[in-house]
Amino acid sequence: MSKSAFQKSFVNPLLRKLDKERRREVEGQKGQFLILQDIKAFIDVIRESYPEIKITKRQAQKALDVGRERAKRLQEGYRRRNKRRFNIIAAKIPEVYGKNVYKLGKDAFVVNSFRGSINIVKRAILNSLQDQGAITKNQKDVVKSRIHKGHGVIGGAVSEVQIAGSISSFTPEQYALLTSNLDAYFEKAEVPKVRREQLQQIITKYDMVVTKNSKLRADYFSTVVFQEGSENVGKDAQAEKELKRLWRSFLQELPLLEIEGSSSARQKMEKHILDKLTGSLKGRDITVKSSDPKVKSAKSKSKGKVSTTRKKETIRVASKSAGTVKKGKRVRRSQFNLTTFLGILNQQLPSVVAKNMGDPALNYRTGRFASGVRVTDITPTRQGFPSIGYTYQLYPYQTFEPGYAQGDPDRDPRKLIDRSIREIMAQYAIGRFYTRRQ
């Protein structure tokens, strides 16, 4: 494929999706997650605006209690009206933030709307400070205008949705090719570690944000905190812009144009994976299985060679310091980049698990189990084989693991997930690996 054709057919559509306005969609979604651990933003704005005012700890605590009580009532009302959506968010909060980080009804709340419910909480806090004589009505109005509701402290929901939306229609091959080039771009562009981690998290979990049609998922929720206006409009807005800029730059510089010719997308994928293997195993040999007899050979940047037969592929890579490489030697410990397979698994696993459900295993009903399965990490064992860690929605499905109340070997969720992971990995000639539930 020529550069101009690749730009037109692949890159340009992604850029158009990236520029789609998503703020109204994010802020208009019913069911917003409000974190209210303190009222530090309120105190900071008061101190900055009126240095002579001293808010006591007692006044601050009372205002916080009032805000939390108001948020709790709003949460109860939302739960009554939208029980299903509330339960979805409540079940997903530990998955997103970890267990016991936030306690619903105490320091975090699921409320109806960004512009309505959260403004009510904001007014309740400020009214409490006024009622206590800490600030006047005029001062309250000034402070109110400088307290913003922001997503930036937790993760920048709008840019997250825009980036996720831009890759929502990827095929598995496109997604794998894209993610496998990300590290090279990070190095070339000298991307700061914090931005790397933010982008990698969004890219790895994009399908937890949007559907294949780029719509917000029914179980997606954004997190809101109170912020100083300067922080929300300044630092956090800049962070969102920076994430989008980096993603745009990456799309425009995709190093995929060397993969040309008449081979199928599947063959390109296998060739690309083999290239990555040879580029990271200098001075080593590794034998992997292949199901495609048409893949003959591929050259790596490290001047190594890949020889392939129908049943086995022996990858031999010469290093500068090595004299000769012993023919047929099998290296047991490989350290190739497994990020590619993490992305592939997380993209395909929900649909493959759903396909494999049915008697005698768990039956497919709501789709909640399948959509909750997620690979968390892939690490090499001492012998060099991939060890794939995964998780699923433990409640209520863990009860079917042997040793629990409804334990049944046939309905064991781990058995179903292991089978599905092996089915996916078999597509990419990865035969020996281990799986483990986190």
MARMARGU-80715 format. One line per field, with one value per residue (C-alpha): residue in one letter; chain; x, y, z. Coordinates in Angstrom, 2 decimals, always signed. Each point is the difference from the previous one (the first is absolute). Layout:
<nodes>
resn	A;...
chain	A;...
u	X;...
v	Y;...
w	Z;...
</nodes>
This chain:
<nodes>
resn	M;S;K;S;A;F;Q;K;S;F;V;N;P;L;L;R;K;L;D;K;E;R;R;R;E;V;E;G;Q;K;G;Q;F;L;I;L;Q;D;I;K;A;F;I;D;V;I;R;E;S;Y;P;E;I;K;I;T;K;R;Q;A;Q;K;A;L;D;V;G;R;E;R;A;K;R;L;Q;E;G;Y;R;R;R;N;K;R;R;F;N;I;I;A;A;K;I;P;E;V;Y;G;K;N;V;Y;K;L;G;K;D;A;F;V;V;N;S;F;R;G;S;I;N;I;V;K;R;A;I;L;N;S;L;Q;D;Q;G;A;I;T;K;N;Q;K;D;V;V;K;S;R;I;H;K;G;H;G;V;I;G;G;A;V;S;E;V;Q;I;A;G;S;I;S;S;F;T;P;E;Q;Y;A;L;L;T;S;N;L;D;A;Y;F;E;K;A;E;V;P;K;V;R;R;E;Q;L;Q;Q;I;I;T;K;Y;D;M;V;V;T;K;N;S;K;L;R;A;D;Y;F;S;T;V;V;F;Q;E;G;S;E;N;V;G;K;D;A;Q;A;E;K;E;L;K;R;L;W;R;S;F;L;Q;E;L;P;L;L;E;I;E;G;S;S;S;A;R;Q;K;M;E;K;H;I;L;D;K;L;T;G;S;L;K;G;R;D;I;T;V;K;S;S;D;P;K;V;K;S;A;K;S;K;S;K;G;K;V;S;T;T;R;K;K;E;T;I;R;V;A;S;K;S;A;G;T;V;K;K;G;K;R;V;R;R;S;Q;F;N;L;T;T;F;L;G;I;L;N;Q;Q;L;P;S;V;V;A;K;N;M;G;D;P;A;L;N;Y;R;T;G;R;F;A;S;G;V;R;V;T;D;I;T;P;T;R;Q;G;F;P;S;I;G;Y;T;Y;Q;L;Y;P;Y;Q;T;F;E;P;G;Y;A;Q;G;D;P;D;R;D;P;R;K;L;I;D;R;S;I;R;E;I;M;A;Q;Y;A;I;G;R;F;Y;T;R;R;Q
chain	A;A;A;A;A;A;A;A;A;A;A;A;A;A;A;A;A;A;A;A;A;A;A;A;A;A;A;A;A;A;A;A;A;A;A;A;A;A;A;A;A;A;A;A;A;A;A;A;A;A;A;A;A;A;A;A;A;A;A;A;A;A;A;A;A;A;A;A;A;A;A;A;A;A;A;A;A;A;A;A;A;A;A;A;A;A;A;A;A;A;A;A;A;A;A;A;A;A;A;A;A;A;A;A;A;A;A;A;A;A;A;A;A;A;A;A;A;A;A;A;A;A;A;A;A;A;A;A;A;A;A;A;A;A;A;A;A;A;A;A;A;A;A;A;A;A;A;A;A;A;A;A;A;A;A;A;A;A;A;A;A;A;A;A;A;A;A;A;A;A;A;A;A;A;A;A;A;A;A;A;A;A;A;A;A;A;A;A;A;A;A;A;A;A;A;A;A;A;A;A;A;A;A;A;A;A;A;A;A;A;A;A;A;A;A;A;A;A;A;A;A;A;A;A;A;A;A;A;A;A;A;A;A;A;A;A;A;A;A;A;A;A;A;A;A;A;A;A;A;A;A;A;A;A;A;A;A;A;A;A;A;A;A;A;A;A;A;A;A;A;A;A;A;A;A;A;A;A;A;A;A;A;A;A;A;A;A;A;A;A;A;A;A;A;A;A;A;A;A;A;A;A;A;A;A;A;A;A;A;A;A;A;A;A;A;A;A;A;A;A;A;A;A;A;A;A;A;A;A;A;A;A;A;A;A;A;A;A;A;A;A;A;A;A;A;A;A;A;A;A;A;A;A;A;A;A;A;A;A;A;A;A;A;A;A;A;A;A;A;A;A;A;A;A;A;A;A;A;A;A;A;A;A;A;A;A;A;A;A;A;A;A;A;A;A;A;A;A;A;A;A;A;A;A;A;A;A;A;A;A;A;A;A;A;A;A;A;A;A;A;A;A;A;A;A;A;A;A;A;A;A;A;A;A;A;A;A;A
u	+0.00;+1.36;+0.54;-2.76;-2.46;+0.83;-0.43;-3.33;-1.53;+1.37;+1.46;-2.42;-3.16;+1.66;+0.84;-3.58;-1.31;+2.55;-1.30;-3.62;-1.48;-0.77;-0.33;-3.78;-0.29;+2.23;-1.60;-3.51;+0.27;-2.28;+1.83;+3.03;+2.53;+0.73;+2.97;-0.34;+2.86;+0.53;-0.80;+3.61;-0.83;-2.59;+2.42;+2.79;-2.24;-1.19;+3.56;+1.12;-2.98;-0.20;+3.31;-1.48;-2.56;+1.00;-2.14;+0.27;+0.22;-3.37;-1.65;+1.61;-1.04;-3.59;-0.20;+1.45;-2.55;-2.83;+1.27;+0.33;-3.47;-1.48;+1.92;-1.18;-3.65;+0.55;+1.62;-2.95;-2.38;+2.05;+0.23;-3.80;-0.57;+2.90;+0.72;+1.60;+2.41;+0.85;+0.86;+2.18;+2.03;+0.22;+1.30;+2.58;+1.48;+2.27;+1.16;+0.97;+1.45;+0.69;-1.79;-0.66;+1.40;-3.35;-3.06;-3.33;-2.21;+2.93;+2.66;-1.25;-3.44;-1.81;-2.33;-2.23;+1.61;+3.14;-1.76;-2.85;+0.80;+3.63;-0.93;-2.46;+2.78;+2.23;-2.68;-0.64;+3.67;+0.15;-3.34;+1.30;+3.07;-2.23;-2.43;+2.94;+1.11;+3.26;-0.77;-2.59;-2.52;+2.07;+3.13;-1.89;-1.05;+3.60;+1.32;-2.80;+1.10;+3.58;-0.83;-0.21;-1.13;+2.85;+1.05;+3.69;+1.24;-1.14;+0.67;-1.49;-3.21;-0.49;+3.42;-0.29;-3.27;+1.38;+3.08;-2.01;-2.55;+2.70;+1.01;-3.40;-0.47;+3.44;+0.31;+2.16;+2.82;-0.14;-0.12;+2.95;+2.08;-0.79;+0.81;+3.17;+1.43;-0.86;+3.18;+2.14;-1.86;+0.35;+3.77;+0.28;-2.15;+1.47;-3.48;+0.01;-0.75;-3.24;-1.38;+1.10;-1.92;-3.10;-0.05;+0.73;-2.84;-2.48;+1.14;-0.02;-3.43;-1.63;-2.80;-0.99;-0.80;-1.70;-1.78;+1.10;-2.25;+1.90;-2.94;+0.54;-0.40;-2.99;+2.33;+2.41;-0.02;+2.08;+1.42;-0.51;+1.79;-0.21;+2.99;+1.31;-0.99;+3.60;+0.94;-2.88;+0.35;+3.78;+2.03;-2.61;-1.21;+3.62;+0.47;-3.00;+1.34;+3.41;-1.46;-1.88;+3.07;+2.13;-2.60;-0.43;+3.77;+0.22;-2.75;+1.73;+3.33;-1.17;+3.05;-2.14;+0.64;+2.83;-2.49;-1.06;-0.72;-2.86;-0.05;-3.15;-0.51;+0.53;+3.32;+1.08;-0.84;+2.07;+2.91;-0.12;-0.02;+2.94;+1.87;-0.50;+1.20;+3.17;+0.69;+0.00;+1.71;+3.52;+2.37;-2.83;-2.18;-3.61;-2.33;-3.71;-2.81;-1.66;-3.30;+0.57;+2.24;+0.06;+2.13;+3.49;+2.38;+0.39;+2.93;+0.54;+1.82;+2.64;+1.05;-1.33;-1.77;-3.25;-0.36;-3.45;-1.52;-3.63;+0.31;+2.82;+1.86;+3.53;+1.00;+3.75;+1.37;+3.67;+1.34;+3.05;+1.84;-0.94;+2.34;-2.23;-3.48;-0.46;-2.48;-3.23;+0.73;-3.18;+0.11;-2.33;-0.17;-1.34;-0.56;-1.94;-2.54;-3.35;-1.94;-1.29;-1.70;-1.42;-1.82;-1.13;-1.39;-1.88;-1.57;-1.10;-0.57;-3.56;-1.39;+1.90;-1.12;-3.60;+0.28;+1.35;-2.71;-2.71;-0.66;+1.74;+1.92;-1.56;-2.90;-0.19;-2.84;+0.74;+3.55;+1.27;+2.41;+1.55;+0.43;+1.64;+2.86;+3.27;+3.68;+1.97;+3.59;+2.26;+3.37;+2.62;+0.57;+3.52;-0.13;-0.93;-3.64;-2.75;-2.01;-3.33;-1.75;-3.71;-2.96;-3.77;-2.96;+0.37;-3.45;-2.16;+1.98;+2.77;-2.56;+0.37;+3.72;+0.64;+0.23;-2.70;-3.74;-1.06;+3.37;-0.20;+3.00;-2.09;-1.23;+3.30;+0.49;+3.78;-0.40;-2.11;+2.41;+3.07;-1.61;-0.82;+3.50;+1.54;-2.34;+1.17;+3.70;-0.13;-0.77;+3.44;+2.03;+0.52;-0.31;+1.46;-1.01;-1.73;-3.10;-0.75;-2.91;+1.03
v	+0.00;+3.42;+2.73;+2.16;-2.91;-0.98;+3.62;+0.28;-3.34;-0.49;+3.09;+2.68;-1.78;-0.38;+3.68;+0.95;-2.16;+1.50;+3.50;-0.92;+2.13;-2.25;+2.41;+0.29;-3.77;-0.61;+2.68;-0.91;-3.68;-0.92;-1.46;+2.06;-1.14;+2.82;-0.29;+2.11;-0.89;+3.60;+3.61;+1.06;+1.70;+2.19;+0.97;+0.77;+2.26;+1.85;+0.54;+1.20;+2.31;+1.26;-0.45;+1.53;-2.81;-2.96;-3.11;-2.16;-3.78;-0.21;+2.22;-1.92;-3.37;+1.12;+1.31;-3.29;-1.98;+2.10;-0.52;-3.73;-0.27;+1.86;-2.21;-3.10;+1.04;+0.68;-3.42;-1.73;+1.77;-1.00;-3.62;-0.19;+1.38;-1.72;-3.16;-1.92;+2.78;+0.71;-3.66;-0.12;+3.02;-1.21;-3.40;+1.58;+2.54;-2.57;-1.23;+3.52;+1.34;-3.11;-1.41;+2.19;+3.17;+1.76;-0.80;+0.69;+2.18;+1.24;+1.69;-0.82;+0.10;-1.00;+2.88;+0.80;+2.79;+2.07;+3.35;-0.63;-2.31;+1.03;+3.69;-0.73;-1.51;+2.97;+2.44;-2.03;+0.27;+3.75;+0.63;-1.83;+2.23;+3.06;-1.25;-0.50;+3.58;-1.03;+1.95;+2.57;-0.40;+2.18;-1.96;-3.25;+1.14;+0.84;-3.32;-1.86;+1.33;-1.14;-3.57;-2.26;-3.58;-1.77;-3.37;+0.85;-0.99;-3.56;-0.46;+2.44;-1.69;+1.98;-0.69;-3.61;-0.41;+1.75;-2.22;-3.15;+0.98;+0.43;-3.68;-1.54;-1.45;-1.67;-3.56;-2.23;+0.22;+3.79;+0.30;-2.35;+1.73;+3.36;-0.92;-1.85;+3.23;+2.10;-0.63;+0.94;+3.28;+0.71;-0.40;+2.04;+2.86;-0.19;-0.11;+0.54;-3.08;+1.39;+0.67;-3.45;-1.63;+2.10;-0.78;-3.70;-0.28;+1.65;-2.06;-3.29;+0.61;+1.99;-2.56;+0.63;+3.57;-0.25;-2.55;-1.01;+2.77;+2.53;+0.51;+0.24;-3.42;-0.49;-0.88;+2.91;+2.79;+3.13;+1.16;+3.54;+1.96;+3.60;+2.06;+3.52;+1.62;+0.79;-3.66;-1.32;+2.49;+0.21;-3.03;-2.68;+1.48;+0.09;-3.63;-1.02;+1.93;-1.60;-3.52;+0.77;+1.62;-3.05;-2.37;+2.14;+0.10;-3.77;-0.58;+2.27;-1.76;-3.60;-2.12;-2.56;+1.03;-2.52;-2.83;-0.11;-2.56;-2.30;-2.09;-0.15;+1.99;-3.21;-0.68;+3.58;-0.41;-3.18;+1.56;+3.06;-2.06;-2.06;+3.20;+1.21;-3.32;+0.06;+3.60;-0.75;-3.41;+0.95;-2.94;-2.44;-2.60;-0.64;-2.58;+0.74;-1.80;+1.37;-0.93;+1.86;-1.75;+3.10;+2.02;-0.66;+2.50;+3.48;+2.30;+1.86;+3.23;-1.92;-1.86;-3.28;-2.62;-1.82;-3.43;-1.55;-3.41;-0.98;-1.37;+1.97;+3.26;+0.36;+3.61;+0.53;+3.42;+0.91;+2.51;+2.16;-1.67;-3.56;-2.09;-2.65;-1.08;-3.70;-1.36;-1.27;+1.26;+0.76;+2.92;-0.49;+3.57;+2.57;+3.61;+1.34;+2.78;-1.54;+3.27;-1.02;-3.10;+1.86;+2.28;-2.86;-2.00;+2.89;+0.85;-3.51;-1.68;+1.25;-1.24;-3.31;-0.68;+0.80;-2.42;-2.79;+0.35;-2.64;-3.37;-1.54;+3.27;+3.28;+1.07;+3.33;+2.16;+3.69;+0.14;+1.40;-2.85;+0.04;+3.77;-0.05;-2.34;+1.91;-0.91;+2.03;-0.91;-2.37;-0.90;-2.60;-2.98;-1.12;-2.35;+2.89;-0.93;+2.64;+0.04;+1.73;+1.56;+0.73;+1.03;-0.18;+1.30;-2.14;+0.80;-1.91;-2.38;-1.19;-2.14;-2.52;-0.56;-3.34;+0.64;+2.68;-0.34;-1.15;-1.41;-2.04;-1.06;+0.31;+3.49;+1.25;+3.50;-0.55;-3.02;+2.02;+2.94;-2.23;-1.71;+3.36;+1.40;-3.11;+0.31;+3.56;-0.66;-2.97;+2.43;+1.53;-3.20;+0.30;-3.54;-0.26;+2.47;+0.13;+1.78;+1.15;+1.79;+3.12
w	+0.00;-0.95;+2.59;-1.47;-0.08;+3.58;+1.12;-1.75;+0.97;+3.51;+1.65;-1.20;+1.28;+3.41;+0.12;-0.88;+2.84;+2.36;-0.71;+0.66;+2.78;+2.98;+2.94;-0.15;-0.29;+3.04;+2.17;-1.12;+0.92;+2.86;+2.97;+1.00;+2.62;+2.45;+2.36;+3.14;+2.34;+1.16;-0.92;-0.53;-3.31;+1.76;+2.77;-2.47;-2.08;+3.11;+1.20;-3.42;-0.45;+3.61;+1.86;+3.14;+0.39;+2.16;-0.36;+3.10;-0.14;+1.71;-2.60;-2.85;+1.44;+0.50;-3.57;-1.27;+2.02;-1.41;-3.56;+0.50;+1.52;-2.97;-2.42;+1.83;-0.38;-3.70;-0.33;+1.65;-2.36;-3.01;+1.17;+0.33;-3.49;-1.78;+1.98;-2.87;-1.03;+3.66;+0.64;-3.13;+1.15;+3.59;-1.15;-2.30;+2.43;+1.76;-3.42;-1.09;+3.26;+2.08;+3.00;+3.03;-1.59;+0.02;+2.11;-1.66;+2.16;+2.10;-2.11;-3.51;-1.57;-3.18;-0.88;-2.94;-1.98;-0.50;-0.25;+2.42;+2.91;+0.43;-0.01;+2.80;+2.10;-0.73;+1.15;+3.16;+1.04;-0.65;+1.74;+3.06;+0.14;-0.30;+2.67;+2.36;-0.55;-1.64;-3.20;-1.09;-2.81;-2.34;+0.81;-0.56;-3.48;-0.92;+1.30;-1.76;-3.39;+0.64;+1.04;-3.03;-0.53;-1.72;-1.36;-0.34;+3.46;-0.56;-3.69;-2.51;-1.07;-3.20;-1.53;+1.17;-1.89;-3.10;-0.18;+0.74;-2.63;-2.62;+0.23;+0.70;-3.49;-0.25;-1.19;+2.25;-2.55;-0.20;+3.78;+0.47;-2.64;+1.54;+3.59;-0.95;-1.39;+3.03;+1.99;-2.97;-0.31;+3.73;-0.27;-3.17;+1.31;+3.54;+1.52;+3.80;+2.09;+1.44;-3.48;-1.18;+2.81;-0.62;-3.72;+0.52;+2.50;-2.37;-2.99;+1.91;+1.51;-2.80;-0.37;+3.61;-1.07;-3.38;-2.17;-3.49;-1.30;+2.13;+2.36;+3.74;+1.58;+2.25;+2.89;-0.55;+2.56;+0.44;+3.30;+1.26;+2.73;+1.11;-1.14;+0.00;-3.26;-0.91;+0.48;-2.08;-2.84;+0.13;+1.00;-0.64;-3.27;-1.13;+1.00;-2.10;-2.97;+0.44;-0.05;-3.20;-1.54;+0.72;-1.38;-3.12;-0.50;+0.37;-2.57;-2.47;+0.42;+0.05;-0.96;-1.78;-3.59;-0.50;+0.35;-3.64;-2.66;-0.84;+3.19;+2.07;+3.20;+1.98;-1.71;+0.60;+3.65;+0.33;-1.89;+2.24;+3.19;-1.26;-0.83;+3.56;+1.36;-2.06;+0.91;+3.72;+0.14;-1.10;+0.25;+0.71;-1.68;+0.77;-1.50;-0.41;-1.77;-3.12;-1.59;-3.28;-2.58;-2.19;+2.39;-1.34;+1.46;+1.41;+0.59;+3.23;+0.61;+1.95;-3.17;+1.36;-2.08;+0.46;-1.56;-0.02;-0.62;+0.19;+3.54;+1.58;-0.38;+1.31;+0.44;+0.00;+0.80;-0.05;+2.48;-0.48;+2.84;-0.90;-2.09;-1.52;+0.92;+0.45;-2.46;+1.46;+3.53;+1.90;+2.39;+2.93;+1.21;-2.46;+0.87;-2.95;+0.54;+0.96;-0.14;-3.41;+1.38;+3.00;-2.41;-2.24;+2.93;+1.54;-3.33;-0.91;+3.36;+0.78;-3.33;+0.11;+3.59;-0.99;-2.95;+2.23;+2.66;+0.19;+1.62;+1.81;+0.62;+1.11;-2.18;-1.80;+1.31;+0.53;-1.41;+3.30;+0.66;-3.49;-0.04;+3.43;-0.93;-0.33;-0.37;+2.55;-0.85;-1.91;+1.48;-0.96;+2.29;+0.93;-2.96;-2.31;-0.63;+0.23;+3.23;-0.61;+2.97;-0.30;+2.09;-0.25;+1.99;+3.10;+1.32;-0.71;-2.26;+2.35;+1.78;-2.86;+0.64;+1.77;+3.73;+0.00;+0.71;-3.47;-1.06;-3.19;-2.16;-3.16;+0.86;+1.40;-1.53;-0.10;-2.29;-2.43;-0.02;-0.43;-2.98;-1.58;+0.51;-1.58;-2.96;-0.63;+0.54;-2.37;-2.82;+0.48;+0.30;+3.76;+1.25;+3.50;+2.71;+3.36;+1.27;+3.53;+1.64;+1.89
</nodes>
